[in-house]
Amino acid sequence: MKTFYIVLVLLIVGFLIYLGFSSKNIDNIVVEQPIVVVEVAEITYMNASADLIVPELPFPGAVTGKEFSVIGTARGNWYFEASFPIDVLDKDGNILVQTYATAQGEWMTTDFVPFKGEVKVPETYTGPATLVLKYSNASGEPERDASISFPFVIEY
């Protein structure tokens, strides 16, 4: 008889537990999650397109140190004598650095050719900057100028 009461109590407790869980509507449970807004910087093209030059590093919106490499690929006709100019501008558009990227392969082609350039920003500058990759305009004619640019941040 004692066993009967134990089983009965266990059944009642189990039934009450079941009713407690089944009465909750889990569809109405709201879990609050923080909203993260990520601003994606875009590339600005001047007489150029992604079919002519594709930067890989730094990427738009990146945070860099004062010394960094600029790498990517560009069509062979973007180069002149295997190089093209790179400018780094400060937040006011003043030139911080002027240097060159050089082809890392045969550049006398219309195919994409890897490039690399080394940048060393003055030690005194930190903050927003703009990277400008310029078409190597050997003619000097302004109507043939082309470039791509994008913002990034110099932090360390």
Protein Blocks (a to p, Z undefined) as FASTA:
>chain_A
ZZmmmmmmmmmmmmmmmmmmmmpcfklpccddddddddddddddehiafklbccfbdceh
iacdfbdcddddddfklpgghiacdddddfkopafbdcddddfbdfbbcbdcdddddddd
dfkbgcddddddddddfkopaklgccdddddddfZZ
